[in-house]
Structure formats: structure tokens, C-alpha cells
């Protein structure tokens, strides 16, 4: 796998054949087919297949979500002593009615339609916890109207959680007026504890910048006797800070206290973050110091927010002092603290300070994780110090942290950027030895840099090795390789990969556009036509996308008659045209003055229902414009 050598260093040899038995990159010595002489006036309609098919998109494969495991402590209690328990005893299991037992089975099975029918046909209200879950599941699937029918079936049994789930569903669907209608109709018996239902609407309004409307909802809550909770005020505070700054938001903080709702750490952190974003870090530091007098002990999140402000302002002495205070106040730094500092240092390019902070925080039990190391390695590589990044990789395990695939891919990108191909190959071997198998990102990184440096032969060798390494090319791999081949003038191989890419169901639209840009040269057109014939000789059936690429190149070069000949070859070989095929031919005929033939083709396609109505109108308009211009 010596793909790192340059083309001049490598001994000339013929690469291994493709999977179809064809030579790879070197030019084949097949006699060129001469292009036929231009035929008489083109007649396309006689070549039309009876049942044109459109290219179906490749079905996406979705992996099922992984199961989440809850790990319980297995540490036994001291012998002779009862197990300590601070939790209240669990409530006795609910005795469900027969209909509710059936409903429970349907909801857990995910059969929402059957569950909805059961709820609507039952003479009694459903069990409220089951109904709440059904409402949430329906809303997650974008069916808030059906969820509203479940809430209606609950009647007076519906709780604030029931209405809150429905309001949240309407908000996720963007139906804010429906959500507002729901909160306005909450019964008086539930209204006192219905802040849970109002919060999703207030949050949705604030997200859309409609802070005034959100405050109107707050006024409505107060008028109806529903006391906003701390979550309500936190949402409004954050929106007010973003819209008008922390000084204006202080008025809302006063209203919060006046209504008997005590701020918490999240509330104060919203104010601190706004101060730091507005560049008033000293005021944020003073506000942090005042939290104890406000009856709220600062936590790690509050300290981290101010710390981020100091790091952004490059006030490293103040950052050191704040870290020392965190330890003194029994608020030890966390991994988030370390990541705040590391990210700031990497963005500023101040990598020499990293060692100081890594050592300082490790003394307080804050050990860097793999995410932290990846950020550091990425920053070092972006500064061009790849050797330092390699040294840090070698020391990671001694620091108790095992590299992951992101670590190796980040380093690999740095090595390829520095054109250190041998070191990159050794790093890939080390990955495998450490049980970290290369993925698509690994190969795509190498192929991309090789193509950028013009080492297309080496890039193609890496491309062919991917299946051997248990990694199949994806759409990015094909796109990178096709672009590199086209740029290097290897159009035959680019077309072959385009055909392979389309046959595997990848979206090849961008590659189609890229290759057509290379077909404006008349000499290239003849080469591409020959390439299609070579594929047929090798037993490869060209895909519709490949034919379309050649057809548009011919039509753009004023060779529509040859395009029709290629179209006939396409139909006879069993490759069905799509809408784009016909559009290319109609426009090609029109631009060359064959208006009668273009109209005839369009009329025939209309009668067979091949083109959509919008395309028919566009093509008819194009023909009219072409006639008037001629």
C-alpha cells in the first residue's frame, strides 16, 4: 500500500484491472470508433420507448436507536444494617380497567391508530397517564389534531401535563395559534397549576423573536390566576437578554420576585451569560460574587460562564484566579470547565498555555477526556505543528485516555495537509493495531488531499483498497474521485465511476453538473462517446445518468443529431430515459432550429403522460421564445 510516493518516484506499471476486468487508469489502446456522419433531419419520436421510467431514489437505511441501559449500583450494604433509602416507597400499581389494559398494550406497541380508535369508542375517559403518553406519541409523529381528540376524550380528568403535551405538539408543528387556543381553553380547575402547559407556547414565541407576544401570554396567565414558574421566567429572561440586553431583562427579574417566584442558578446564569456576550465581563464577575447574598450559591455552570468570558477576552490571570476560587468554594472544575479553556486556547492559537492548564486542572481531579484531546490535536494541526500533535497522541494513553477514530482522522488530515504521505500510512497501520478501524472519513480525507495535489493514480489506488479494508465508498468518496479524475482529464474513468455511483443509488446530480462542464470541448465529446462504447464493450450497462451527461454535452456543442443517435443506442440497450433525457433533447432540437421536430416530440410526450404539467408548460414556453427569436 505504497500510495504515498509521487508519480515520478513510482516505477511505471499497469494498475490492476477493475472489477470488470478492465485496466484501471492507464489509457487503453482500443481503436477509436469514428463518429457517424450526421443523419438526415432528426426523428426522435420513432425511438420513444413505450413505458419510460423515472429513476427511483435509493432508499435510506436508518439504523434503529440503540437501547439505553440503566446501570444500578451493586454495592452491598454493611451486614446487619438495613439498606439506606431516601426515596419514598413506590406507589401501589394502578388497577387499570379492561379498556385501559388494551390501551396500554396498543400504546406500548406503537399502534397509535388502533389506540386512537379505542379511546374514541370507549364510553369512559382513558387512564390519564396512558392518555398523556398517547398525546405525546401522536404529537411526535406530527399528528396534534389527533392528539387533541384524545385530550377531548379525557374530559375533566385531563391534567396540566395533558394540556402541556398537546400545546408542545402544536408548537413543534408551527401551529402557534392552535396552541394559544388550547391554553386559553384550559379549565379553571386545572388553570392554577398549568404553567407547564403555557411554557412550550412562550418558548416557541420567543424562539421566533415574538417576545412581545410571549409577554402577552404571560399577562394572560396572571389574569387567569395561573402563577408562572421559574421555567417560564427563565425562558422570557433569555429572550429579553438576546433582544434588548441584560439591563432591560433586569426589569423582568424584578417582576419575577414580585410575583413570589424565586430565581435559581439557571435564572442568574442567563443574566451572567448575557453580560459576558455584551463584553461586560467585570460586571458578570461582580454579579457572580453577589449570588450568595441573593440566596443562591454559585455552581460550576455559573463559574464556567464567567470563565468563558475571561477566556474570550484573553484575560488569563483572571481565569487562573477564578479557577482557584472554584476550588476554595468547594465547586471543583468539571470536564466542561476544561473544555471551555481548551476550546478558547485553540481558537486563539495559544497552544503553549495548554500544558499549564492541563496540569493545573489535573491536580484538582479534572482529567481531560478524548473530546478535549481531539480539540487540542485539531488546534495543534491547524497551527502546522503536526509533530507536536503526534507526540500528544503517543502520550494520551499514559494520561489515561484512549484515542478514538476522531483523534486519528484529525491527525491524518494534518499529515495529509503537510504532504507527509508515509507518516499518514504509518498512522493508518497504527490505527488498525490499536483496534480502531478506518472509516469513510479516513479514506475520504486521504483521497481528497491526493486529488488536490494531483496524485490521481495514488488516490485511485486508495479508492480500490477501501472494500479490502471493510469500508465501502460513499457518495462523498465517489464525488471526490470523479472530480479528481475529470480535473486530470481522465473522463473515461470519471464516467465509469459516475455510472457505478448512479447504479448504487447515490445522488449523482452534482457530479452530473460537474462533468457536463468538461464536455464543452469538441475533442472531449468524441472521447466521451468513445468511453460509453468502451463501457458497452466491457459488458457494463451505462446508467441513465451517464447517457444524460453525454446527451447534454452533445447538444451544447451543436451535435443534436449525434445526440439522437446516442438516444437510439440508449433505448436499444434497454436503458430507460427519464424526464431529464427528454428535456435535453427538446431543448437541443429547439436551439438548433428543429422547432417542428421539437414540437412533435413534446406533443408525443404529452399524449403519453411522460412529463409533468409544470415541465410541459416550461418547454412549450421555451419553444415559443425560440421561434420568435429565430
TAPE-V614880 format. One line per field, one symbol per residue. phi: phi as a letter, one per 20 degrees, with the letter a starting at -180 (. if undefined). A space follows every 10 residues. Layout:
phi=???
//
This chain:
phi=.eeeffffee ffbefffffe nefeegfeee fffffffgff gfceffefff cfdefeffff ddfffffede edfdfffgfn dfffbdefff ffffeefgff fffgffffen efffffffff effdffgfgf ffffffffff emcfffffff ffffmfffdf ffffffffff ffenefffff ffffeffffd gfdeggefgf fffffffeme ffffffffff gffeneefef fgffffffff ffecnfffff ffffffffem dffcffgfff fffffffene fffffffffe fffencffdf ffffffgfff ffeldfffff fffffgffel cffdffgffg fffffffeme fffgggffff fffemeefef ffffffffff ffenefffff ffgfegffen cefdffgfff fffffffele ffffffffff gffemdffdf fgffffffff ffenefffff ffgfegffem cegdffgfff fffffffene ffffffffff fffenffdff fgfffffede efffgfffgf fffffffene efeggfffgf ffffffemdf ffffffffff ffeneffcgf gffgffffff feneffffff fffffffeme efgfffffff fffffffffe
//
